[in-house]
């Protein structure tokens, strides 16, 4: 919130840091020897060595690099799981391009095929930003759909005469989106089953 000189800034960080701790981390901090930490860099390194040692970092990074889609796991859920793994491995240093490569190669063959068909080509040919945005849009749509469905149910309970022309247009648009989504889900599942059967022949 405020700007300080370099020395003052370190002092402020050291003063505020304890308030960010809880449970085991708070106990660890309270048991530190007085005057054992004299700078922010010392505090940062001590905390990382205690709660995020190199062995843990290497294990988490290896899990990310060996990422693979679980049985019956949807594309969206697989993407959310990989993102969760990335958040737990702070400082992983992976670029967007590397993350997309890890994710795509970790998918099963039917899902890879469906992903390619959905984007209208080979998914890996998309730029990292385009690939990220596509996957994020799927997540947003998945999270937003239950709200839309709930609102749709509410609108159905309201008489047609009470809706304005604008709301009526929105109602028809939502119906079209609902129908399209159901159709896409059905086609998606059928395509996945066909590709699975072809793979097993």
PAFIVO-657463 format. One record per residue: residue number from 1; residue in one letter; y, x, z of N, C-alpha, C in turn. Coordinates in steps of 0.05 Angstrom, whole numbers, plus 5000, padded with zeros to 4 digits. Last residue first. Layout:
<recs>
REC  seq  type  n.c2  n.c1  n.c3  ca.c2  ca.c1  ca.c3  c.c2  c.c1  c.c3
REC  NUM     A     Y     X     Z      Y      X      Z     Y     X     Z
...
</recs>
This chain:
<recs>
REC  seq  type  n.c2  n.c1  n.c3  ca.c2  ca.c1  ca.c3  c.c2  c.c1  c.c3
REC  201     X  3958  4797  4352   3938   4795   4330  3929  4823  4321
REC  200     X  3999  4804  4388   3972   4805   4399  3950  4803  4377
REC  199     X  4044  4797  4358   4040   4823   4370  4011  4826  4379
REC  198     X  4042  4743  4346   4039   4763   4325  4033  4790  4335
REC  197     X  4051  4722  4397   4025   4718   4384  4020  4738  4362
REC  196     X  4103  4739  4406   4082   4748   4424  4055  4745  4412
REC  195     X  4129  4712  4366   4129   4741   4365  4108  4753  4383
REC  194     X  4121  4660  4385   4111   4668   4358  4108  4698  4357
REC  193     X  4149  4661  4433   4120   4656   4433  4108  4665  4407
REC  192     X  4201  4670  4415   4189   4690   4432  4158  4686  4433
REC  191     X  4210  4624  4385   4210   4649   4372  4196  4671  4389
REC  190     X  4209  4586  4427   4189   4585   4405  4187  4611  4391
REC  189     X  4253  4601  4457   4227   4602   4469  4205  4602  4447
REC  188     X  4294  4594  4419   4291   4620   4432  4262  4623  4443
REC  187     X  4290  4540  4409   4285   4558   4388  4279  4586  4399
REC  186     X  4305  4521  4460   4279   4514   4449  4271  4533  4427
REC  185     X  4357  4541  4465   4336   4549   4485  4308  4544  4474
REC  184     X  4381  4514  4422   4379   4543   4422  4357  4553  4441
REC  183     X  4378  4461  4440   4365   4469   4415  4360  4499  4414
REC  182     X  4409  4464  4486   4380   4456   4488  4365  4464  4464
REC  181     X  4457  4478  4462   4445   4496   4481  4415  4490  4484
REC  180     X  4469  4433  4431   4465   4459   4418  4450  4478  4437
REC  179     X  4474  4394  4471   4453   4391   4451  4447  4418  4438
REC  178     X  4519  4415  4498   4494   4411   4512  4470  4409  4492
REC  177     X  4557  4414  4458   4549   4440   4469  4522  4438  4484
REC  176     X  4561  4359  4449   4552   4376   4427  4542  4403  4438
REC  175     X  4581  4344  4499   4555   4334   4490  4543  4351  4468
REC  174     X  4629  4370  4499   4609   4378   4519  4582  4368  4511
REC  173     X  4655  4341  4459   4650   4370   4455  4628  4380  4474
REC  172     X  4658  4291  4482   4642   4294   4458  4635  4324  4453
REC  171     X  4693  4304  4525   4666   4293   4530  4648  4297  4506
REC  170     X  4738  4320  4498   4724   4339   4514  4696  4330  4520
REC  169     X  4753  4271  4476   4746   4293   4459  4730  4315  4473
REC  168     X  4763  4244  4523   4742   4234   4506  4733  4256  4487
REC  167     X  4807  4270  4542   4782   4272   4557  4758  4264  4540
REC  166     X  4843  4254  4502   4837   4282   4506  4811  4286  4521
REC  165     X  4845  4199  4509   4834   4209   4484  4826  4239  4487
REC  164     X  4821  4186  4577   4842   4189   4556  4829  4199  4531
REC  163     X  4778  4138  4607   4782   4165   4596  4805  4165  4576
REC  162     X  4767  4087  4621   4784   4103   4639  4790  4130  4629
REC  161     X  4731  4066  4586   4759   4057   4584  4778  4073  4601
REC  160     X  4682  4086  4602   4695   4096   4578  4724  4089  4577
REC  159     X  4676  4100  4673   4676   4081   4650  4691  4093  4627
REC  158     X  4638  4152  4700   4665   4140   4696  4664  4123  4672
REC  157     X  4591  4177  4698   4593   4156   4718  4620  4141  4716
REC  156     X  4598  4217  4663   4581   4195   4654  4584  4171  4673
REC  155     X  4627  4253  4692   4641   4238   4671  4624  4214  4662
REC  154     X  4586  4274  4725   4608   4259   4737  4623  4242  4716
REC  153     X  4556  4301  4688   4543   4278   4702  4565  4261  4714
REC  152     X  4593  4340  4674   4583   4321   4653  4571  4296  4666
REC  151     X  4597  4368  4720   4620   4353   4711  4612  4332  4690
REC  150     X  4545  4390  4720   4553   4373   4742  4577  4356  4734
REC  149     X  4548  4420  4674   4528   4399   4675  4536  4379  4697
REC  148     X  4586  4457  4688   4591   4439   4666  4573  4415  4667
REC  147     X  4558  4483  4729   4583   4469   4735  4590  4449  4713
REC  146     X  4515  4505  4701   4510   4485   4722  4535  4470  4729
REC  145     X  4544  4541  4664   4531   4517   4655  4525  4496  4677
REC  144     X  4563  4588  4687   4582   4566   4683  4568  4540  4676
REC  143     X  4521  4622  4686   4532   4615   4712  4551  4591  4710
REC  142     X  4511  4626  4631   4490   4618   4649  4501  4608  4676
REC  141     X  4559  4647  4613   4550   4620   4604  4529  4609  4622
REC  140     X  4560  4696  4638   4581   4677   4645  4572  4649  4637
REC  139     X  4516  4720  4612   4516   4716   4642  4536  4695  4650
REC  138     X  4533  4721  4560   4509   4706   4566  4507  4700  4596
REC  137     X  4577  4755  4565   4581   4727   4557  4557  4710  4563
REC  136     X  4551  4803  4576   4567   4790   4597  4573  4761  4591
REC  135     X  4527  4813  4527   4510   4808   4550  4526  4795  4573
REC  134     X  4574  4819  4495   4553   4799   4488  4536  4792  4513
REC  133     X  4598  4863  4520   4611   4837   4520  4592  4814  4514
REC  132     X  4561  4904  4510   4568   4896   4537  4579  4868  4538
REC  131     X  4565  4905  4454   4540   4899   4466  4544  4890  4495
REC  130     X  4619  4920  4447   4609   4895   4436  4583  4886  4449
REC  129     X  4618  4971  4472   4636   4950   4482  4627  4922  4472
REC  128     X  4581  5000  4440   4576   4995   4468  4593  4972  4480
REC  127     X  4573  4966  4376   4587   4986   4393  4580  4980  4422
REC  126     X  4508  4953  4348   4534   4943   4359  4547  4966  4375
REC  125     X  4460  4973  4339   4480   4980   4320  4508  4970  4329
REC  124     X  4426  4951  4377   4436   4978   4382  4457  4987  4362
REC  123     X  4412  4902  4352   4430   4902   4375  4442  4930  4380
REC  122     X  4412  4890  4284   4400   4907   4305  4420  4910  4328
REC  121     X  4431  4821  4274   4426   4848   4265  4412  4863  4287
REC  120     X  4451  4776  4302   4452   4777   4273  4448  4805  4261
REC  119     X  4443  4769  4355   4468   4783   4347  4471  4786  4317
REC  118     X  4393  4743  4352   4416   4729   4364  4442  4742  4356
REC  117     X  4358  4782  4332   4364   4758   4316  4389  4744  4326
REC  116     X  4359  4818  4375   4368   4827   4349  4375  4803  4331
REC  115     X  4336  4786  4415   4363   4797   4418  4375  4805  4392
REC  114     X  4285  4778  4394   4303   4755   4397  4332  4764  4400
REC  113     X  4266  4831  4397   4268   4817   4371  4287  4793  4372
REC  112     X  4267  4840  4452   4283   4857   4434  4287  4842  4407
REC  111     X  4230  4801  4468   4258   4798   4476  4276  4816  4459
REC  110     X  4182  4822  4446   4192   4796   4437  4222  4792  4444
REC  109     X  4179  4874  4473   4184   4872   4444  4194  4845  4435
REC  108     X  4219  4879  4534   4193   4877   4520  4199  4871  4490
REC  107     X  4268  4930  4549   4260   4903   4544  4233  4902  4530
REC  106     X  4284  4982  4551   4268   4972   4574  4259  4944  4570
REC  105     X  4316  4990  4509   4290   5003   4507  4272  4994  4530
REC  104     X  4363  4964  4529   4348   4954   4505  4320  4965  4504
REC  103     X  4378  4995  4574   4371   4967   4576  4354  4957  4553
REC  102     X  4387  5046  4552   4367   5043   4573  4358  5014  4575
REC  101     X  4429  5033  4516   4404   5044   4506  4382  5040  4527
REC  100     X  4468  5015  4552   4458   4997   4533  4431  5007  4521
REC   99     X  4477  5064  4579   4467   5040   4594  4455  5020  4575
REC   98     X  4498  5096  4539   4473   5103   4552  4460  5080  4566
REC   97     X  4546  5068  4528   4526   5072   4507  4499  5078  4519
REC   96     X  4573  5073  4577   4565   5047   4568  4543  5049  4546
REC   95     X  4546  5131  4612   4565   5117   4595  4555  5090  4587
REC   94     X  4533  5149  4679   4522   5139   4653  4544  5125  4637
REC   93     X  4546  5167  4729   4556   5182   4706  4546  5172  4679
REC   92     X  4536  5150  4781   4513   5155   4763  4521  5170  4738
REC   91     X  4570  5136  4822   4572   5162   4811  4550  5170  4792
REC   90     X  4524  5095  4858   4552   5102   4852  4553  5131  4842
REC   89     X  4478  5058  4853   4478   5086   4847  4506  5095  4839
REC   88     X  4487  5005  4859   4475   5018   4882  4475  5049  4878
REC   87     X  4504  4990  4808   4523   4989   4831  4513  5005  4855
REC   86     X  4456  4995  4780   4478   5014   4774  4498  5014  4797
REC   85     X  4427  4952  4800   4417   4980   4804  4439  5000  4799
REC   84     X  4458  4911  4780   4455   4914   4809  4446  4942  4815
REC   83     X  4449  4917  4726   4476   4921   4736  4476  4925  4766
REC   82     X  4394  4904  4724   4403   4931   4717  4431  4936  4728
REC   81     X  4399  4849  4738   4384   4868   4755  4391  4897  4749
REC   80     X  4427  4828  4695   4439   4827   4721  4425  4847  4740
REC   79     X  4388  4837  4654   4415   4850   4653  4428  4851  4680
REC   78     X  4348  4803  4672   4342   4832   4669  4369  4847  4669
REC   77     X  4373  4754  4668   4365   4763   4694  4359  4793  4694
REC   76     X  4379  4751  4611   4403   4751   4629  4396  4762  4656
REC   75     X  4326  4750  4594   4344   4771   4585  4368  4774  4604
REC   74     X  4279  4734  4647   4296   4728   4624  4315  4751  4617
REC   73     X  4214  4753  4663   4242   4756   4669  4259  4751  4644
REC   72     X  4160  4753  4653   4173   4726   4656  4202  4729  4664
REC   71     X  4156  4817  4680   4141   4795   4667  4155  4769  4674
REC   70     X  4217  4855  4674   4194   4845   4689  4181  4822  4673
REC   69     X  4238  4910  4635   4239   4881   4640  4214  4872  4654
REC   68     X  4254  4973  4664   4238   4957   4645  4239  4927  4654
REC   67     X  4282  5037  4674   4285   5008   4676  4267  4994  4655
REC   66     X  4285  5091  4682   4259   5080   4676  4259  5049  4677
REC   65     X  4337  5099  4696   4328   5110   4670  4301  5099  4662
REC   64     X  4336  5075  4747   4353   5064   4726  4343  5073  4698
REC   63     X  4302  5109  4774   4295   5081   4771  4311  5068  4749
REC   62     X  4333  5156  4773   4308   5156   4759  4298  5127  4754
REC   61     X  4375  5140  4806   4381   5146   4778  4355  5146  4761
REC   60     X  4347  5135  4855   4360   5112   4843  4366  5116  4813
REC   59     X  4332  5189  4862   4311   5168   4860  4323  5143  4847
REC   58     X  4381  5215  4865   4362   5222   4844  4341  5201  4840
REC   57     X  4401  5192  4912   4415   5189   4887  4396  5194  4863
REC   56     X  4364  5210  4950   4367   5181   4945  4380  5177  4918
REC   55     X  4373  5265  4947   4346   5255   4942  4347  5225  4935
REC   54     X  4427  5271  4962   4419   5276   4934  4392  5265  4928
REC   53     X  4445  5215  5007   4437   5243   5001  4428  5246  4972
REC   52     X  4480  5175  5032   4474   5176   5004  4467  5205  4996
REC   51     X  4488  5180  5086   4480   5154   5076  4473  5154  5046
REC   50     X  4500  5236  5096   4485   5219   5115  4473  5195  5102
REC   49     X  4529  5254  5053   4504   5268   5060  4487  5252  5079
REC   48     X  4572  5218  5056   4554   5217   5033  4528  5231  5039
REC   47     X  4596  5234  5104   4587   5207   5101  4566  5205  5078
REC   46     X  4610  5287  5093   4592   5281   5116  4580  5253  5113
REC   45     X  4646  5281  5051   4620   5295   5047  4600  5289  5069
REC   44     X  4687  5253  5076   4674   5242   5052  4647  5255  5048
REC   43     X  4703  5289  5116   4693   5263   5123  4677  5251  5100
REC   42     X  4721  5332  5085   4699   5336   5103  4686  5309  5111
REC   41     X  4764  5306  5059   4741   5317   5043  4717  5321  5061
REC   40     X  4799  5297  5101   4786   5274   5088  4762  5283  5071
REC   39     X  4788  5341  5158   4801   5333   5133  4786  5310  5120
REC   38     X  4761  5351  5204   4790   5356   5204  4804  5349  5178
REC   37     X  4710  5338  5246   4721   5330   5220  4751  5334  5221
REC   36     X  4703  5353  5297   4684   5364   5277  4693  5358  5249
REC   35     X  4735  5331  5337   4746   5354   5322  4726  5366  5302
REC   34     X  4678  5307  5370   4707   5307   5367  4716  5333  5353
REC   33     X  4619  5292  5335   4632   5309   5355  4663  5309  5349
REC   32     X  4599  5224  5323   4609   5250   5313  4623  5266  5335
REC   31     X  4588  5174  5341   4572   5196   5353  4580  5223  5342
REC   30     X  4617  5140  5311   4624   5142   5340  4610  5165  5353
REC   29     X  4591  5144  5262   4618   5154   5265  4625  5158  5294
REC   28     X  4541  5119  5273   4542   5147   5264  4570  5159  5269
REC   27     X  4559  5067  5285   4546   5083   5306  4547  5113  5299
REC   26     X  4577  5053  5234   4596   5054   5256  4585  5071  5279
REC   25     X  4530  5055  5205   4552   5073   5198  4572  5075  5220
REC   24     X  4501  5014  5228   4491   5041   5231  4513  5061  5224
REC   23     X  4555  4969  5236   4527   4974   5242  4520  5004  5244
REC   22     X  4611  4991  5195   4597   4972   5212  4568  4981  5217
REC   21     X  4676  5012  5171   4648   5016   5178  4637  4994  5196
REC   20     X  4729  5009  5163   4712   5001   5140  4682  5002  5147
REC   19     X  4754  5032  5205   4755   5003   5204  4738  4992  5181
REC   18     X  4750  5087  5196   4732   5075   5216  4732  5044  5214
REC   17     X  4793  5096  5156   4765   5097   5149  4747  5083  5170
REC   16     X  4845  5100  5175   4836   5074   5165  4805  5073  5162
REC   15     X  4851  5154  5188   4856   5134   5208  4844  5107  5200
REC   14     X  4839  5180  5141   4822   5185   5164  4826  5164  5186
REC   13     X  4881  5161  5109   4853   5155   5102  4835  5159  5126
REC   12     X  4924  5185  5136   4922   5155   5134  4894  5147  5128
REC   11     X  4915  5239  5127   4915   5229   5154  4912  5198  5155
REC   10     X  4920  5241  5071   4895   5247   5084  4893  5236  5112
REC    9     X  4975  5229  5067   4955   5211   5055  4928  5216  5067
REC    8     X  5000  5273  5091   5002   5247   5104  4980  5228  5093
REC    7     X  4988  5311  5052   4979   5315   5079  4979  5288  5094
REC    6     X  5014  5290  5005   4985   5296   5005  4974  5298  5034
REC    5     X  5059  5236  5024   5053   5262   5014  5024  5268  5017
REC    4     X  5047  5167  5005   5053   5188   5024  5050  5215  5010
REC    3     X  5060  5099  4992   5055   5126   4981  5064  5147  5001
REC    2     X  5023  5041  5012   5047   5058   5013  5040  5086  5001
REC    1     X  4976  5016  5000   5000   5000   5000  5025  5017  5000
</recs>
